[in-house]
Amino acid sequence: MAGEDRGLRPRHAHGMPDDRVRTPTSALWRCFAGLAWLGLGGACLLIEWNSKIDWGRDGSLAMSVLATLFGAWVFWSDGGRRITAVGLYNLAFAFFVGFSGLYQTVKMWTSSPGVPLFTAVAVCYFVQVVTWLLFWSGTVAHPRPLPSNAGQADGRTAGWAVKCGLLLLILAVTMSMVAPDSLPVANPIGFVGVVLLAVGLLRGPLAHHTFLWGVVLLIAFGFYFTYLFNGFGRIVVGTLALALLVISAHRDQRPYTKLLILGGTAPALWFLAGLRATGAQGSPFTSDQDGFESAISPLRSFAQLLQLNEMGVLPRAWGETFVNAAVGLVPRALWDDKPIGFGADLVPLLSPELVGTGHSAAALSHGEWLYNFGLLGLALMVPATGLAVRLIDRVLAWASSSPLTTPYAVGAYAGAIVTAVSLFDFLWVGSFTYVVRGGGRLLVLAAVVLLIGWRVSAAAVPNHLVDRNSIHAARRARSGGYTTTAAPGPIGRPSGRRPRHPRPGVDSMFR
């Protein structure tokens, strides 16, 4: 809009501010920022080399703080007020690498951790910064201005999403109550149900009732937490909360949701840690006194793998774990010799006393690349992970840039969000868990869209988000200047009367 540019955020065609449309950062600025973060990492190396402490406590502390700050900075800066896949992956890095290193350094302040903790944090940090610099620093969420109805659902489609979400959540809760052993199947069903419910409420024509829908979603989340969460797998609860926040951030005019995530992470972490510590009491396999073991152990396990690799006793899988992940969704009941996941591969190496107990370990995605290809794998991880996360980020941007006027569009939008938040599983333990958990949720979502969505798509869906004048103009052009109705005029020509349309809007949401 000429003459009205006051230096604010870019505006799309309908004049609505949208900071997803932004100018690509210059190569000079990206290079400067990347070199600055690499330089800070180099300063931590100097602190480690000059440290008078035997195990390098000062260097580990500085590098862990730096990793936390870098991950949080990328999460905050990437995508503006939107939450992107790149931002989520770096938030996971800040947690599983930065916080984990900081926690272990402080806990082992007066004694050696017994593993090369500083080396593990440093390797993860430099891999992350280089990946950001080469593949993520210059990404643009949307290269073109977006329409005003981007990411918005019409009344009928929003109502379909709400109904399906409630149905799936009720089904999952019922399964967990009637057959507790069905929890592995019920969990992804309930997960998708809550996500669809959020899409229908927060992206539909009644989205302005923010407080009301927030209460409804909090109740739905409470049902999921009460009946589908047994104290283990806290990362699943966290990813569901993130999925709801990603949907909520779509309508933010300021990055309030990002502030909420960064500010609320610590209280949520302490709450979930307390639950884990209580649930682990009396377990023969878990000695988790403070509840942080599953959050901090992946970094420690990666440090152990680095130690084994330096000793020359770490085996090479040569990509076998990625092949195993590709068949992760095949039920083991249908395939007795189904390959095990990367977490199970680690047990003989890291916890041989737990072999045969069903225990599974985690050593970060970095550990999977090291286990497969040695130190060369950490170099290969940079382009592989950089391109994969960038692709997920592009899919999420594409799915949120169009109106959600069909169940298929809603499915693509919800599926992109599920895929993005599941990156926490990917960084935490590797590809197998990512495929099993994220893939299971996508299968449920695809089944709902394909089996139920066609009924809505086949019907005429009134869309209050589309300009009706453009519809009438197109009809007049096709009819030679007349707008036809069901009854012809007195001489057999169209009467010229404007047809009566059903009133679109909120009254069709729950029809």
Disulfide bonds with the S-S distance in Angstrom:
none
